[in-house]
Amino acid sequence: MIPSQPESAIHAAAQVLPYGSWPSPLSAQQVASAGVRLGGLVLSGDRLLWTEGRPAEGGRTALCSRVLDAAIGGGMAPVIGTTLLDPPWNVRNRVHEYGGGSVASDGVRIWFCHDADRAIHQWTPDATGAGGQIERLHGSEGCSYADLSWCGHSRQLLAVCQDEGLGGQEPWNRLIAIAVEGAARGRAVTLASGHDFFSNPTPSPDGSWLAWLSWDHPNMPWDGTTLWCAAWHDGVTHAPRVIAGGTQESVFQPAWSPAGDLHFVSDRSGWWNLYCCAVPGQGAAEVHALSPLDAEFGMAQWEFGMRTYGFLADGTLIAIARQDGLARLGRIPAGGGRFEPFSMPWNDLRALQVQGRLICCIAGSPTRGECLLQVEPEQGAWQVLGTDQPTIADALVSVAEPVRFPGSGDMTSHAFFYAPHLPGVEAPAGTQPPLIVINHGGPTSATSATLRLAVQFWTTRGFAVLDVNYGGSTGYGRAYQQRLRGQWGIVDVEDAVAGAQWLAQAGRVDGARMAIRGSSAGGFTTLAALAFHRVFRAGVSLYGIGDLSLLAQDTHKFESRYLDSLVAPWPAGAEIYAARSPLKHIERFEGALLLLQGAEDRVVPPNQAEAMYQAVRQKGVPVAYLLFPGEQHGFRRQETVIRALQAELTFYGKIFGFTPADAPDPLPIANLA
């Protein structure tokens, strides 16, 4: 834990220091070490499996495990699990570039995707449960695999296969089943094909039915997906039929109840709600809502393996519902009824796993970063299973304040505000803090109120932070999400600008020292704000998009038609792309710019950042550019995170005119007077 200052110091006369120069005890090294990414939860008997993306190990994704006790002891004390696979094993995949669903188990054996060879491997534990034999199960040249699931009846491992070895053509996606035993071991058969994308191969409890999702260009999975169900025997699917969905309805996470009824999440009502369908038999499927609510039981399916609900042994449904950007975990009686939330301090929940009477998920709150959580199914008593991530003393935390403000078109927009805070330090009277506006990636995604040391890094130095869920974000219903259709680069930018101006007008921040930053799609919002508005004095773009036409022509399959709905169909809408692209309007740039980029990024290639740097430098505006070898889309290595944070702090100090308490980081800024 990062300690706060001594209690005596807090109550003594406060030290008066300018905003931005506060001596924070939270270093860039500590922020980087807290960047462990939790994911891949799988319940396997009485054992919980999960993955950890570890910056300190070069960004490697480790596979971890611990045995669960059905009795919940309660409390916050972390209990660390066991790392099952040592380096060089890297348990991740790159299907859709974002991966997910890299682990499956039958209760004994574990199957996992390995990044280096993109193949699926099998780990069979020894008597100790901590060691064992690893064998390659299946892999083909040019193929990657994701969304692994086990079917005990057919004795097959199900997966999404993406084949990129097609000689310049778009990758081919399909569902496959892989034999894991006998003479056919490692042999794969195709279960479903003929659509651009597939996910969620889900066998029924008796193994006689298989459900899955598909969607086609130009849709993304949150625009419209189709839920299929087919009879399944002899390892082959028969007579598939559509249960729900289409081009205007987003279906998320099919799952079977213990009684054999097919459940799914759909936004047909305007909200991602839960539905049930008794599939077996002939005729049209009869679908009914389980617990209608103006809340989101689904999420934007950026990764495989995302789950927001599951079933106890008696059929009770445990689910995560999100309202106004905050999540709750609760129960729905078998067959439907009122959603009954548990009383818990956690308001950011994901990766839910339910089996028998075991409930586990990843959870966070405004005062605690993400951790593994086990929950008791009756009253919601909880226990932190833990990770080894460092946390921060409560006295240092700037707690997220949910705010609403008039955004684009005077429509209500949402954000979380963090005030500057460091015990024992205050700013000179009559001054207001500099502001950093953060824009999340996606753009069809959302930020949360979970404690993040990357935010506290700024607040403990005297910055205010506004973390914006601009129009187009998820968690507020389909209508809010669709505000961005055809309006990317307008609504998101106007919301960021409006939020900053709203705070400045309220006297909570210094309107002359406001910065905007963002990653990926948030980087585009940052660049567009600098190009088309005169509100922000500085901007930081992490692997952001400067030229939309370049992105439309040079990105991976999953997002290759994403801009059709966000901007306009390409190439028919080329004029709109040019009008929205910051790179095409360099003459309007005035704010200083810092560009941070991964050299191996396939989602937003480095040519975007390089073109922006050269153009802004030639314009005569202050600009700096750092390229990080070995990094892809999203920084994974500890040394990268440290360097990027230190450079950003130095950048703000030079632009806003303060001296950070930290040792200055060498950052050459072109055109800086």
C-alpha positions in Angstrom: 0.0 0.0 0.0 1.2 3.5 -0.8 1.1 5.3 2.5 -0.5 8.7 3.2 1.3 11.4 5.1 1.4 11.1 8.9 -1.8 12.1 10.7 0.1 14.9 12.6 1.3 16.4 9.3 -2.2 16.4 7.9 -3.6 18.5 10.8 -0.5 20.8 10.9 -0.4 24.0 8.9 -0.8 23.1 5.3 2.1 23.6 3.0 1.2 26.1 0.2 2.4 25.0 -3.2 1.2 25.8 -6.8 -1.1 23.3 -8.4 0.9 20.7 -10.4 3.9 20.9 -8.2 2.5 19.0 -5.2 4.9 16.3 -3.9 2.8 13.3 -4.5 3.9 10.0 -2.8 2.5 8.2 -5.8 5.3 7.6 -8.4 5.1 6.6 -12.0 6.8 3.3 -11.1 4.0 2.6 -8.6 1.3 3.4 -11.1 3.0 1.0 -13.6 3.3 -1.8 -11.1 -0.5 -1.4 -10.4 -1.3 -2.0 -14.0 -1.9 -5.7 -13.7 -4.9 -6.5 -16.0 -7.3 -9.1 -14.6 -9.4 -11.2 -16.9 -10.2 -14.7 -18.3 -12.1 -15.9 -15.2 -13.1 -19.6 -15.4 -14.7 -21.7 -12.6 -13.3 -25.2 -12.8 -14.8 -27.4 -10.1 -13.7 -25.7 -6.8 -10.9 -23.8 -8.5 -10.9 -20.3 -9.9 -8.7 -19.7 -13.0 -7.9 -16.2 -14.2 -5.3 -14.3 -16.3 -3.1 -11.4 -15.2 -1.5 -9.1 -17.7 1.8 -8.2 -16.0 3.7 -5.1 -17.1 6.7 -6.1 -14.9 7.0 -9.2 -17.1 7.2 -7.4 -20.4 3.4 -7.4 -20.7 3.1 -11.2 -20.5 -0.3 -12.6 -19.6 0.1 -15.2 -16.8 -2.4 -17.9 -15.9 -3.3 -18.1 -12.2 -5.3 -20.3 -10.0 -6.6 -20.8 -6.4 -8.9 -23.2 -4.7 -12.2 -21.7 -3.4 -13.9 -22.2 -0.1 -17.6 -22.2 -0.3 -17.8 -20.4 3.1 -17.3 -16.6 2.7 -15.1 -15.2 5.4 -15.5 -11.6 4.4 -13.0 -8.8 4.5 -10.5 -7.0 2.3 -7.3 -9.0 3.0 -6.0 -10.3 -0.3 -5.2 -14.0 -0.7 -2.9 -14.4 -3.6 -3.3 -17.3 -6.0 -0.7 -19.6 -7.7 0.8 -18.8 -11.0 0.4 -22.0 -13.1 2.5 -21.2 -16.1 5.9 -19.5 -16.0 7.5 -17.6 -18.8 7.6 -17.8 -21.7 4.0 -18.9 -21.7 1.8 -16.0 -22.6 -1.9 -16.8 -22.3 -3.6 -14.5 -24.8 -4.9 -14.4 -28.3 -5.2 -11.7 -31.0 -8.5 -12.6 -32.7 -10.1 -9.2 -33.5 -6.8 -7.9 -32.0 -8.4 -7.6 -28.6 -8.7 -11.3 -27.9 -10.5 -12.8 -24.9 -11.8 -16.2 -24.0 -8.3 -17.7 -24.0 -8.9 -20.3 -21.3 -11.3 -23.3 -20.8 -11.4 -26.3 -18.5 -13.2 -29.5 -17.9 -12.6 -29.4 -14.2 -9.2 -31.1 -14.5 -7.5 -30.2 -17.7 -7.0 -26.7 -18.8 -6.8 -25.5 -22.4 -5.3 -22.1 -23.3 -4.1 -20.0 -26.2 -0.4 -19.1 -26.4 0.5 -15.8 -28.0 3.8 -16.8 -29.5 2.5 -19.6 -31.8 -1.2 -18.7 -31.7 -2.0 -22.4 -31.0 -4.2 -24.0 -28.3 -2.3 -26.0 -25.7 -3.5 -28.4 -23.0 -2.2 -28.4 -19.4 -2.8 -31.5 -17.4 -2.0 -31.0 -13.7 0.1 -33.4 -11.7 -0.8 -34.7 -8.2 0.2 -31.4 -6.6 -2.2 -29.3 -8.8 0.6 -26.7 -9.3 2.6 -28.5 -12.0 1.8 -30.7 -14.9 2.3 -31.6 -18.5 1.8 -29.2 -21.4 0.9 -30.5 -24.9 0.0 -28.7 -28.1 -3.6 -29.6 -29.0 -4.4 -27.7 -32.2 -3.0 -24.9 -34.4 -2.8 -24.1 -38.1 -0.6 -21.7 -40.0 -2.2 -18.3 -40.1 -4.9 -19.2 -37.6 -5.8 -17.7 -34.2 -8.3 -19.0 -31.7 -10.6 -17.4 -29.1 -13.7 -17.9 -27.0 -12.8 -21.4 -25.8 -15.5 -23.5 -24.2 -15.7 -27.1 -23.2 -18.5 -29.5 -24.1 -18.4 -32.6 -21.9 -21.0 -34.5 -23.9 -19.2 -34.3 -27.3 -15.8 -34.3 -25.6 -14.8 -31.4 -27.8 -13.3 -28.0 -27.2 -15.3 -25.3 -29.0 -13.6 -22.1 -30.3 -13.8 -19.2 -32.7 -11.1 -19.6 -35.4 -9.8 -16.6 -37.4 -7.8 -17.7 -40.5 -5.5 -14.9 -41.9 -3.6 -17.1 -44.3 -5.8 -16.4 -47.3 -3.4 -14.6 -49.6 -4.4 -10.9 -49.1 -8.1 -11.6 -48.6 -10.0 -10.6 -45.5 -9.5 -13.2 -42.6 -12.1 -16.0 -42.5 -13.9 -16.4 -39.2 -15.9 -19.6 -38.2 -16.8 -21.7 -35.2 -15.0 -25.0 -34.8 -15.0 -28.0 -32.5 -11.7 -29.8 -31.6 -11.5 -33.4 -30.4 -9.3 -33.6 -27.3 -9.2 -37.4 -26.9 -8.7 -40.6 -28.9 -7.4 -41.1 -32.4 -9.0 -37.9 -33.6 -7.3 -35.8 -31.0 -6.4 -32.3 -32.3 -8.7 -32.6 -35.3 -11.1 -29.7 -35.9 -14.5 -29.6 -37.7 -16.4 -26.5 -38.7 -19.7 -26.0 -36.8 -20.8 -22.7 -38.4 -19.5 -20.4 -41.1 -20.8 -18.0 -43.7 -20.8 -14.8 -41.7 -18.2 -12.2 -41.1 -18.0 -12.8 -37.3 -18.9 -15.4 -34.7 -18.8 -15.6 -31.0 -20.2 -17.5 -27.9 -20.4 -21.2 -28.9 -22.6 -22.4 -26.1 -23.7 -26.0 -25.7 -26.9 -26.9 -23.8 -26.6 -28.8 -20.5 -27.4 -32.1 -22.2 -25.2 -31.4 -25.2 -28.0 -31.7 -27.7 -28.2 -28.1 -28.7 -25.7 -25.4 -29.6 -26.3 -21.7 -29.5 -24.0 -18.9 -30.9 -23.9 -15.4 -32.2 -23.0 -14.0 -35.6 -22.9 -10.6 -37.2 -21.8 -9.1 -40.6 -20.1 -6.0 -41.9 -20.8 -3.1 -41.5 -22.3 -3.9 -38.0 -20.3 -4.1 -34.8 -21.7 -6.5 -32.2 -23.4 -3.6 -30.3 -25.2 -2.5 -33.5 -26.8 -5.8 -34.4 -26.1 -9.5 -33.9 -28.0 -12.7 -34.6 -28.6 -15.5 -32.1 -28.6 -19.0 -33.6 -29.6 -22.3 -32.2 -29.1 -25.7 -33.8 -29.5 -29.4 -32.9 -26.1 -30.9 -32.2 -25.2 -34.6 -32.4 -22.4 -36.7 -33.7 -20.3 -33.5 -33.4 -22.2 -31.8 -36.1 -24.8 -29.0 -36.1 -28.2 -29.5 -37.8 -30.9 -27.2 -39.0 -29.7 -23.9 -37.4 -32.5 -21.3 -36.9 -32.6 -17.7 -35.8 -33.9 -17.1 -32.3 -33.4 -13.4 -31.9 -31.5 -10.4 -33.2 -30.7 -9.0 -36.6 -29.1 -5.9 -38.0 -31.0 -3.5 -35.6 -30.9 -5.6 -32.4 -27.8 -6.3 -30.4 -27.8 -9.7 -28.7 -25.2 -10.5 -26.0 -24.1 -13.7 -24.2 -26.4 -16.6 -24.8 -26.4 -19.0 -21.9 -28.5 -22.1 -20.9 -30.2 -22.5 -17.5 -29.9 -25.8 -15.6 -33.4 -26.6 -16.8 -32.3 -26.3 -20.5 -33.8 -23.0 -21.4 -31.9 -20.6 -23.6 -31.2 -17.1 -22.1 -29.7 -14.1 -23.7 -29.4 -10.3 -23.4 -31.0 -8.0 -26.0 -31.4 -4.3 -26.4 -34.7 -4.6 -28.3 -36.4 -2.5 -25.5 -33.8 0.3 -25.8 -31.8 -1.3 -22.9 -29.7 -4.5 -22.8 -32.2 -6.6 -20.8 -32.4 -10.4 -20.1 -34.7 -12.7 -22.1 -35.6 -16.4 -22.0 -36.5 -18.9 -24.7 -37.6 -22.5 -24.5 -35.9 -23.6 -27.7 -36.3 -27.4 -28.2 -39.2 -28.3 -30.4 -40.7 -27.0 -33.6 -42.2 -23.6 -34.5 -41.3 -20.1 -33.6 -39.3 -19.5 -30.5 -41.3 -17.9 -27.7 -39.2 -15.2 -26.0 -40.1 -13.4 -22.8 -38.4 -10.8 -20.7 -37.1 -11.8 -17.3 -36.8 -8.6 -15.4 -37.5 -5.5 -17.5 -35.5 -2.6 -16.3 -34.0 0.7 -17.5 -30.6 -0.8 -17.0 -27.9 -2.5 -18.9 -27.3 -6.2 -18.4 -25.0 -6.3 -21.4 -21.8 -4.7 -22.5 -20.0 -3.7 -25.7 -18.4 -6.9 -26.9 -14.9 -5.7 -27.6 -13.4 -8.9 -26.3 -14.5 -12.5 -26.3 -15.7 -14.3 -23.1 -17.5 -11.3 -21.6 -20.2 -12.4 -19.1 -22.7 -10.4 -17.1 -24.9 -13.2 -15.7 -25.0 -16.9 -14.8 -27.0 -19.5 -13.0 -26.9 -21.1 -9.6 -27.7 -24.8 -9.3 -31.4 -24.1 -8.5 -31.8 -21.9 -11.6 -31.6 -18.6 -9.7 -30.0 -16.0 -12.0 -27.1 -13.9 -10.8 -26.6 -10.8 -12.9 -24.8 -7.5 -13.2 -27.0 -4.5 -14.0 -25.5 -1.0 -14.8 -27.4 2.2 -14.3 -26.0 5.8 -14.7 -22.6 4.3 -15.2 -22.6 2.4 -11.9 -23.0 -1.4 -11.7 -24.8 -3.6 -9.2 -24.7 -7.4 -8.6 -28.0 -9.1 -7.7 -30.4 -12.0 -8.1 -33.4 -12.8 -10.3 -35.6 -15.7 -9.3 -35.6 -18.7 -11.7 -38.1 -18.1 -14.5 -38.0 -14.3 -14.0 -39.0 -11.6 -11.5 -37.7 -8.5 -9.9 -34.0 -7.9 -9.9 -32.8 -7.8 -6.3 -29.4 -6.1 -5.9 -27.0 -7.1 -3.1 -25.9 -4.5 -0.7 -22.2 -4.1 -1.6 -19.6 -1.3 -1.8 -18.6 -2.3 -5.3 -20.0 -0.4 -8.2 -17.8 -1.6 -11.1 -18.3 -5.3 -11.9 -17.4 -7.5 -14.8 -16.3 -11.0 -15.9 -19.0 -12.7 -13.8 -18.6 -16.5 -13.3 -21.4 -18.6 -11.6 -21.2 -22.4 -11.0 -23.2 -24.4 -8.5 -23.2 -22.1 -5.5 -19.9 -20.3 -6.4 -20.0 -16.7 -7.6 -16.8 -14.9 -8.7 -16.2 -11.7 -10.6 -13.8 -8.8 -11.1 -14.9 -5.8 -8.9 -13.8 -2.2 -8.2 -15.0 0.8 -6.3 -14.1 4.5 -6.0 -11.8 3.6 -3.1 -10.3 0.3 -4.3 -8.9 -0.8 -7.6 -10.0 -3.9 -9.5 -9.7 -7.1 -7.6 -11.1 -10.7 -7.6 -14.2 -11.1 -5.6 -16.1 -14.1 -4.3 -19.8 -13.6 -3.4 -22.2 -15.6 -1.2 -25.4 -16.3 -3.3 -28.1 -15.6 -0.7 -27.3 -12.2 0.9 -24.4 -11.1 -1.2 -21.7 -11.3 1.5 -18.3 -10.9 -0.2 -14.7 -11.7 0.1 -11.7 -10.3 -1.8 -9.7 -13.2 -3.2 -7.1 -10.7 -4.1 -4.3 -9.7 -6.4 -0.9 -8.4 -5.6 -1.6 -5.0 -7.0 -0.5 -2.1 -4.9 -3.3 0.2 -3.6 -3.4 3.6 -2.1 -4.2 4.9 1.4 -7.7 6.1 1.8 -6.5 9.6 2.9 -4.9 10.1 -0.5 -7.9 9.1 -2.6 -9.8 11.7 -4.6 -13.1 9.9 -4.8 -15.0 10.0 -8.2 -17.9 12.4 -8.2 -20.6 11.4 -10.8 -21.7 14.6 -12.7 -24.1 15.5 -15.4 -23.7 18.5 -17.6 -25.3 20.0 -20.7 -23.3 18.5 -23.5 -23.6 18.4 -27.3 -26.9 19.8 -28.5 -27.7 20.7 -24.8 -28.4 17.1 -24.1 -27.4 15.7 -20.7 -24.0 14.0 -20.8 -22.2 12.1 -18.1 -18.7 12.1 -16.5 -16.8 11.4 -13.3 -15.0 14.4 -11.7 -11.9 14.1 -9.5 -10.8 17.1 -7.4 -7.1 17.7 -6.7 -6.3 16.2 -3.3 -3.1 15.7 -1.2 -3.3 15.9 2.6 -1.1 18.5 4.1 -0.8 20.6 0.9 -3.0 23.3 -0.5 -2.7 25.8 -3.4 -2.2 29.5 -3.1 -5.4 31.4 -2.4 -7.4 32.6 -5.4 -6.0 30.0 -7.8 -7.8 27.1 -9.5 -6.3 23.8 -10.6 -5.4 22.9 -14.1 -7.8 20.4 -15.7 -7.2 17.1 -17.5 -10.2 15.9 -19.5 -9.9 12.2 -20.3 -11.8 10.5 -23.2 -12.1 6.7 -23.1 -11.3 4.5 -26.1 -13.8 2.6 -28.2 -15.5 4.9 -28.8 -18.3 2.5 -28.0 -17.2 1.8 -24.5 -17.3 3.5 -21.1 -15.2 4.6 -18.2 -16.1 3.8 -14.6 -15.7 5.2 -11.1 -13.2 2.5 -10.0 -10.1 3.7 -8.3 -7.2 4.0 -10.8 -3.8 5.0 -9.7 -3.3 6.5 -13.2 -5.9 9.1 -12.2 -4.7 9.6 -8.6 -1.2 10.2 -10.1 -2.7 13.5 -11.3 -5.0 14.5 -8.5 -2.2 14.0 -5.9 -0.1 16.5 -7.9 -2.7 19.2 -7.9 -4.7 18.5 -11.1 -8.4 18.2 -11.5 -9.6 15.4 -13.8 -12.9 15.0 -15.7 -13.3 11.4 -17.0 -16.1 11.8 -19.7 -18.7 9.2 -20.8 -19.5 11.2 -23.9 -22.6 10.6 -26.0 -22.0 7.2 -27.7 -20.8 5.6 -24.4 -22.4 2.4 -23.1 -24.2 2.0 -19.8 -26.9 4.6 -20.5 -29.2 2.8 -22.9 -29.2 2.3 -26.7 -30.4 5.8 -27.5 -27.4 7.3 -25.6 -25.0 5.0 -27.3 -26.4 5.8 -30.8 -25.8 9.5 -30.3 -22.5 8.9 -32.0 -23.9 7.3 -35.2 -22.6 9.5 -38.0 -21.4 12.0 -35.4 -18.0 10.8 -34.3 -15.7 13.7 -34.1 -18.6 16.0 -33.3 -20.7 14.7 -30.3 -17.7 13.3 -28.4 -15.7 16.4 -29.0 -18.5 18.8 -28.1 -19.2 16.8 -24.9 -15.5 17.0 -23.8 -15.4 20.7 -24.6 -18.8 21.3 -22.8 -17.7 19.4 -19.7 -14.5 21.5 -19.4 -16.3 24.8 -19.9 -18.9 23.8 -17.4 -16.3 23.2 -14.8 -14.5 26.4 -15.6 -17.7 28.5 -15.4 -18.4 26.9 -12.0 -15.0 28.1 -10.8 -13.8 24.6 -10.1 -10.8 24.6 -12.6 -8.6 27.1 -14.3 -10.1 27.8 -17.7 -6.7 29.0 -19.1 -4.9 25.7 -18.2 -7.0 22.9 -19.5 -5.7 19.8 -21.3 -7.4 16.9 -23.0 -6.0 13.4 -23.4 -7.2 10.0 -24.7 -6.2 6.6 -26.0 -7.1 5.2 -29.4 -10.6 6.6 -30.2 -10.1 8.9 -27.2 -6.9 10.1 -29.0 -8.9 11.0 -32.0 -11.3 13.0 -29.8 -8.2 14.8 -28.3 -6.8 15.7 -31.7 -10.2 16.8 -33.1 -10.7 19.0 -30.0 -7.3 20.7 -30.6 -8.1 21.1 -34.3 -11.6 22.4 -34.2 -11.9 24.2 -30.8 -10.0 26.8 -28.8 -10.7 25.5 -25.4 -7.7 23.3 -24.5 -4.2 24.6 -24.2 -2.6 21.2 -24.5 -3.4 17.6 -25.6 -2.0 14.2 -25.2 -2.9 11.5 -27.8 -2.0 7.9 -27.1 -2.1 5.9 -30.3 -4.9 8.2 -31.6 -6.3 8.7 -35.1 -5.4 11.8 -37.0 -6.6 10.8 -40.5 -9.9 8.9 -40.6 -9.4 8.0 -44.3 -6.2 6.2 -43.4 -7.9 4.3 -40.7 -10.7 3.3 -43.0 -8.2 1.8 -45.4 -5.6 0.5 -43.0 -6.9 -1.4 -40.0 -7.9 -4.9 -39.0 -11.0 -6.8 -40.0 -13.0 -6.4 -36.8 -13.1 -2.6 -37.1 -12.6 -2.3 -40.9 -16.3 -1.1 -41.4 -16.7 0.5 -37.9 -16.5 4.0 -39.4 -19.4 3.3 -41.7 -21.7 3.9 -38.8 -19.6 6.4 -36.8 -18.7 8.7 -39.8 -20.1 7.6 -43.2 -19.7 4.7 -45.6 -16.3 4.6 -47.2 -15.3 5.7 -49.9 -18.6 7.4 -50.7 -18.3 9.6 -47.6 -14.7 10.7 -48.3 -15.5 14.4 -48.0 -16.9 13.8 -44.5 -13.8 11.9 -43.5 -11.7 14.8 -44.7 -13.8 17.3 -42.9 -13.5 15.4 -39.6 -9.8 14.5 -39.8 -7.5 16.6 -37.6 -4.6 16.0 -40.0 -6.5 17.7 -42.8 -6.9 20.9 -40.7 -3.5 21.5 -39.2 -3.8 25.2 -40.0 -6.3 25.4 -37.1 -4.0 23.8 -34.5 -2.9 26.0 -31.6 -2.7 23.8 -28.6 0.5 22.0 -27.7 0.5 18.2 -28.5 2.2 15.1 -27.1 2.0 11.9 -29.2 2.6 8.5 -27.6 2.6 5.4 -29.9 3.3 1.7 -30.0 5.5 0.6 -32.9 3.6 -2.7 -33.5 0.1 -1.3 -33.3 -2.1 -2.9 -36.0 -5.3 -1.2 -34.9 -4.0 2.4 -35.2 -0.7 2.0 -37.1 2.3 4.3 -36.3 1.9 6.2 -39.6 -1.0 8.1 -37.9 1.1 9.5 -35.1 4.1 10.1 -37.4 2.0 12.1 -39.9 0.5 14.2 -37.1 3.9 14.9 -35.6 5.4 16.1 -38.9 2.4 18.3 -39.8 2.1 19.9 -36.4 5.8 20.5 -36.2 5.8 22.2 -39.6 2.9 24.3 -38.4 5.2 25.7 -35.7 3.0 24.4 -32.7 4.8 22.8 -29.8 4.8 19.1 -30.3 6.6 16.0 -29.0 6.5 12.4 -30.1 7.6 9.1 -28.4 7.5 5.8 -30.2 7.7 2.6 -28.0 9.2 -0.5 -29.7 7.5 -3.8 -29.0 4.2 -2.1 -27.9 0.9 -2.8 -29.6 -2.5 -1.2 -29.2 -2.5 -0.4 -25.5 0.8 -0.2 -23.5 1.6 -3.4 -21.7 5.2 -3.0 -20.5 6.1 -1.4 -17.2 8.9 0.6 -18.6 6.6 2.1 -21.3 4.0 3.1 -18.7 6.6 4.8 -16.6 8.2 6.7 -19.5 4.8 7.8 -20.8 3.6 9.1 -17.5 6.8 11.0 -16.7 6.9 12.5 -20.2 3.3 13.6 -19.8 4.0 15.3 -16.5 7.0 17.1 -17.9 4.9 18.2 -20.9 2.2 19.7 -18.8 4.8 21.5 -16.6 6.4 23.1 -19.6 3.1 24.1 -21.2 1.3 25.3 -18.1 4.3 26.9 -16.5 4.9 24.9 -13.3 7.8 22.8 -12.0 6.8 19.3 -11.0 8.1 18.0 -7.7 9.3 14.9 -9.5 12.7 14.8 -11.2 12.2 16.3 -14.7 12.0 13.8 -17.5 14.0 14.6 -20.7 11.3 15.4 -23.3 12.4 17.3 -26.4 9.4 19.5 -27.5 9.7 21.0 -31.0 8.7 24.6 -31.4 8.7 25.3 -27.6 9.7 28.9 -27.0 
